Amino acid sequence: MRSIITLPATSEALAFDGEPSAAELDVIELEMPLIEAEIDLLDVEIDLLDRPATVLDERRIRRARNRVLAERRNLTNRATETTGGAA
């Protein structure tokens, strides 16, 4: 039978308070337009769960999907601009 050996806690592990770092908050802020676009798409899809889609609903879905794709493109372009690499 193997025994479990506990390692001493490092000062870095003790300093972690469970909150996101400034760098993580910056990334979230950068991704916020995409997050909002995905939420809007999800709202449209939820609205259509219990009824058939009309022509207007199809336009709403298409518009929301296009917005998500545009925000993904924008986020990718911003990421490649900051790293200086090609996608």
C-alpha positions as CSV (number, residue, x, y, z in Angstrom):
1,M,0.0,0.0,0.0
2,R,1.3,3.4,-0.9
3,S,1.2,6.3,1.5
4,I,0.2,9.7,0.4
5,I,2.8,12.3,1.2
6,T,1.6,15.9,1.6
7,L,3.9,18.6,0.2
8,P,4.4,21.8,2.1
9,A,2.3,24.7,0.8
10,T,4.3,27.2,-1.2
11,S,3.9,30.9,-0.5
12,E,2.5,31.3,-4.1
13,A,-0.3,28.8,-3.3
14,L,-1.1,30.6,-0.1
15,A,-1.3,34.0,-1.8
16,F,-4.0,32.8,-4.3
17,D,-7.3,34.3,-3.1
18,G,-9.6,32.9,-5.8
19,E,-10.0,36.2,-7.7
20,P,-9.0,36.6,-11.3
21,S,-5.7,38.4,-11.9
22,A,-5.4,41.7,-13.8
23,A,-4.3,39.9,-16.9
24,E,-7.3,37.5,-16.7
25,L,-9.6,40.5,-16.3
26,D,-8.0,42.1,-19.4
27,V,-8.7,39.0,-21.5
28,I,-12.3,38.8,-20.3
29,E,-12.7,42.5,-21.2
30,L,-11.2,41.8,-24.6
31,E,-13.6,38.9,-25.2
32,M,-16.7,40.7,-23.8
33,P,-18.2,41.6,-27.3
34,L,-18.0,38.0,-28.3
35,I,-19.5,36.8,-25.0
36,E,-22.4,39.2,-25.5
37,A,-23.0,38.2,-29.1
38,E,-23.1,34.5,-28.0
39,I,-25.6,35.3,-25.2
40,D,-27.8,37.1,-27.8
41,L,-27.7,34.1,-30.1
42,L,-28.6,31.8,-27.2
43,D,-31.5,34.0,-26.2
44,V,-32.9,33.8,-29.8
45,E,-32.5,30.0,-29.8
46,I,-34.2,29.7,-26.4
47,D,-37.1,31.8,-27.7
48,L,-37.6,29.3,-30.5
49,L,-37.5,26.1,-28.5
50,D,-41.3,25.8,-28.1
51,R,-42.6,27.1,-31.4
52,P,-41.7,26.9,-35.1
53,A,-39.6,29.6,-36.6
54,T,-41.2,32.3,-38.7
55,V,-39.5,34.3,-41.4
56,L,-38.7,37.0,-38.9
57,D,-37.3,34.5,-36.5
58,E,-35.0,33.1,-39.2
59,R,-33.7,36.6,-39.8
60,R,-33.1,37.0,-36.1
61,I,-31.1,33.8,-35.9
62,R,-29.1,34.6,-39.0
63,R,-28.4,38.1,-37.7
64,A,-27.3,36.7,-34.3
65,R,-25.1,34.0,-35.9
66,N,-23.5,36.6,-38.2
67,R,-22.8,38.9,-35.2
68,V,-21.1,36.0,-33.4
69,L,-19.0,35.2,-36.5
70,A,-18.0,38.9,-36.9
71,E,-17.0,39.2,-33.2
72,R,-14.9,36.0,-33.5
73,R,-13.2,37.4,-36.6
74,N,-12.6,40.7,-34.8
75,L,-11.2,38.9,-31.7
76,T,-8.9,36.8,-33.9
77,N,-7.7,39.9,-35.8
78,R,-7.0,41.7,-32.6
79,A,-5.1,38.7,-31.2
80,T,-2.9,38.4,-34.3
81,E,-2.2,42.2,-34.3
82,T,-1.0,42.1,-30.7
83,T,1.2,39.0,-31.3
84,G,2.4,40.2,-34.7
85,G,1.9,36.8,-36.3
86,A,-0.2,35.6,-39.2
87,A,-3.3,33.6,-38.6
